Amino acid sequence: MSSATPTTMRRITQDAPGGPEVLHLDEAPVPEPIPTEIRVRVTAAGVNPVDTKVRAGGAGLGDDMPSPPFTVGWDVAGVVDAVGMGVNRFAVGDRVFGMPWFPRQAGAYADYVTAPSRQFAHIPDGVSDVVAAATPLAGLTAWQILVDTADVQRDQRVLLHAAGGGVGHLAVQMAKVRGAHVVGTASAGKHADLVALGLDEAIDHHSEEIAEATRDIDVAVDLTEVNGPASLAVMRRGGLLVCVPSGVPEGLTEQAHAEGKRVTDFLVEPDGVALTGLARLLAEDVLTVRIAGTFALEDAAAAHRELEKGSTFGKLVLTL
């Protein structure tokens, strides 16, 4: 550990599952990177729905999380503070961002994080740490679904549920980059902002039925856990439905097969190559990450309360 690095750090932790009130600030030893790892002095940490679900004891990731006390969070941006043996992609002082270790504990709500170097990418010049911290989990989810899983092509029709959320508003833009015609569901108050980001057809999920509002969908992405059957009904034969984050509802695989359609579950994973692609889109101003609000690290509970209201457009970020 360098002489400039303290021996202890702040972190948000919890001693039991529960509501936002279980989150509290404490101290822990600063971690040391092992070979192939870097240590990042965190300047900003993104807040995601999976954080709130893990905090509450859900999200289906229980087997991958340690017993309390633990620290939630995966999205990080900051400065490389130390490098382990074998690391040649980064040097001390580099600005980096990433989603390390997911779905295992990363402990992003803390002053320092260690993880394999290939789970990070450089932050482009001109991109703030707050924007960088808001990007990895949502951006990688959109990228890995639309690029790697669905291989969306020009002029295909893509349906995105919860288009105004953290993943959704990035997926709108990513689908447009690939030349798709993009349909999205969101509350009416978010429609104008989504159209400005490239959405072609906006559907008010409070007042419109999917089956009456659109059709001939090639790729559907359900980020709500409840719109799988409705999505399947408006898809073309050969189309693909991706169900995020709780997997494919019971019976839907068989229904899709009978109709000549495809359905799959999905879980995002660390991906330094895709992160580099996202960095390029940010640097070229092709991808806009909407920041719904920022909170100090010690106010993580307030950030969770805000996110759980369900009305956030874009991302919330903790600043350190």
N, C-alpha and C positions, 0 to 999 in steps of 0.2 A: 504494500500500500504506500502510495506516495505521501510525502510529508504534508502536502496540501490537502489531502483527503482526510476527513474526520474518521474516527473509529466507530462512531455510531451514526445512525440516520433516523429520520422520521419516517413513519409509515402509518397507513390506516389499517387497522386490524379489527377482528371480531372474535368474540369468545364463544359464540353460539349462533345458529341460524336465526333469522328474524327480520323485522322491519328495518328501515334505515337507521333507527336509533341504536342498533347494535354496533354500528361503525364508530370507531374511536381512534384517536391519535395516540401512538406510543413510540418507543424507540427500540431499535434492534441493531446488531452489529452490521457494519457495511460489508457486503459480500466480496469475496475475492474471485476473479475469473480463473477458471482452470484452462488448460490448453484448448485452443480453438474458440474460446469465448472472449467476449469483450465486456467491460463494465461501462454502463452508461449512467452519467449523472442526469437524472430525469428533470426536464424543464416543463413538461406538460404530459398529461395522461388522459386519453379519451375515455369517456363513460359510455358503455353500451348496455342494451337490454340484458345480455347474458350476465353482466356484472350483477344486476339487481336480482336475477333469478338464482344465481349461485349464492349470493348473500342470503337469500331467503330459504335456501336449502333445496332448490329445484334445478331446472335447466337440463336434467338428465346427465349431468357431468359429475355426479356425486362420487363415483368410483375413481375419478381422476383427480379429485381434490383431497388434500390432507384433512385430517380431523382438525377442528378449531383448536387453537387460534390460527387463522390464515388471512392472507391479504388478497383481495380480488383485483381485477383489472389486467388487461393485456395490451392495450394501445399505449405505446410510449414514443416520445420524442425527446432528444437531449443531445448531450455531448459525450463522446468517448473519453473516458477517464483513465482506463487502463486496458491493456490487451494481453491475452494469454499467449503462450507459445504456439507458433504455427499460424497466427493470424496475420494475413498480408493484405487484406482488403480494406482495412481501416487503420488509422493512426490516432494517437491521443490528440484531442482537439477537433476531430471530425464531428460534424452534425449528422445525426442518424435518426431513423425512425423504424419502427417494426412492431410486430405482434408476436413476441417470443413465447415459445413453449405450448401454445394453445393445443389441446384443452387442459393441459396440466397447469398448475399454478405458476404464474409469472410474477405476481406481486408488483404490478405496475403502479399502484398507489403508494409510491415510496420515493425517497430521494435517489436511490441507486437500484439498478437492475443488472444482473449478469445473465448472459445467454449466448448461444452459438452465434458467431459473427455472420453466418450466412442466413440468419433470420432477420437481418437488418438491411437497410439500403441508405445511401446518402440522401440527405434533404437538399433539394435544389436551392441554389441562391435565389433569394427573393420570396421564398416560401416560409411563412412564419412557423415557429415551433407549435403554436396552437393548431394551425391547419394541418401540419404534419402529424400531430398526435391524434387528430380526428379521422385520419385517413385509413390506417392499416386494416382493422378488422372489417369495417364496412366496405372499403375499397377492394380488399382481397376477396371478400364474399362475392361482390358483384363480378369481379374479374374471373374468378374460378368457376362461377356459374355460367356467365355469358360467353366467355372465351374458351375455357378449357372443357367444360361439361357440355354446353349446348352448341358451341361453335357457331354463334349467330352470324348469319350471312346478310348481305345487302338485300333490301326489300322484303325480308321476312317480317312477320307481324309478331311483336313481343308484348305480352301482357304482364305487367308488374303490379302486384298487390302491395299496399302500403308504400306507394311511390314517394310519399313525402318524408319517409323516415330516413334514418342514417344510411342504411344500405340502399333503400329505394331511390333516393334522389341522385346517388352516384350511379346506380344501375341505369337510370333513364339516360344519363349522359353517355355512359359506356355503350349502351345499345345504339345510340345515335351515331357515335364514332364509327361503329361497324356498319352503318347504313340502314339500320332497321327502322320500321314504322312502329312507334312505341305507344302503347295504350297503358294507362295507369289508373289505379283506384286510389283515392285520397279524399279527405273532407273538402268541401267546396272552397273553404278559405285558403287552401294550399294550391288551388288550380292555377292561378295566375303565375305564381312563382315557378311551378313545374313546367308550364308552357314556356316560360322564359329560359328554362334549362334545356328545352328541346322536346318536351312531351307533345305528341301529335294528337292524342285523344285523352281527355280527362273524364273519369267516371266518379261521381259522388257516391261513395259506398253507403251513405246513409239513406239515399233516396232513389237510387237506380239499381236495377237488377242486371247482373253481368250478362245473362242470356239475352236481354233485350238491348243492351248497350253496345255489344261488339260481337265479332264472329271471326272465323277463319284464322285463328291464332296458331302460329307455328311453335312458339316457345312461351310457356307461362311459368312465372316464378311466384309462388305463394309464400310471402313473408309473414302471413297472419296466422297460420296454423288452421284456419277454418274455411278457406276458399278453394281447397283442392277439388271437390266435386263440381263446383260451379265453373271452375277453370276448365276442367276436362270437357264439360258440355259445349264449350265454344271453341274447342281445338280442332284443327284439321286432322285427318288420318295421317299417321306418321309423326305427329307433333309430340313435343316433349314437355312434361310438367315436372318442375323441380320444387320439392316441398321442403321448406326451411322454417323453423329450425328443429321441429320435433318429429321429423320423419313422415313417411307416407301413411295416411289414415288407413285403418283396417278396411280391407275389401277393395281399395282403390286400384291396386295393382292388377287385380283380376278384371276389374271393369275396364281399365285402360287397355289391357291385352285384348279383350273381347271387341273393343271398338277400333283396334288397329292403331292405338296410340301408346306412348311410352310415359312412364313415371319413375322418378328416382328421388331418394333422399339426398341430403347434402350436409356436410360439415366442413367449414373453412379450416385451412391448415397454414402454418407458417410457410412463407414462400418468398425468398429474397429476390428471385428472378422477376416474379410478378410485381413485387414492390418497386423494383427498378423501372418497370413499365409504368406503374402509377406515378412515380416521380417524374418521368418524362412527360406524362400528360399534364401534371401540375405545372411543370416548368414551361410548357407550351401554352398554358392557359386554356387547355382543352377541357380540363376537369375542374369544376368549381365545388369546393367543399363548404357547405353552409354551416356556420357556427351559430347555434341557437343560444349559447350562453357559456360563460366561464365561471368557475368557482375556485377558491383557494383549496389546497389540499385538505386543510382541517374542516372544510365545509362539504366533504364528500357526502355526508348524509343528506344535506340539502339538495345536492345534485341528483341523488337517487330519488328523492321525493319529486323533484321536477320531472325527471324522466318517466316516472311511473304514472304521471298524469295522463300520458298517452297522446299529448297534443304537440309534442316537439317537432319542429321542422328542421331537419339537419341534425347536428351533433352537439353534445355538451362536452366540455373539457375542463379538467382540473389543471390549475397552474401552480408550479412549485417555485 
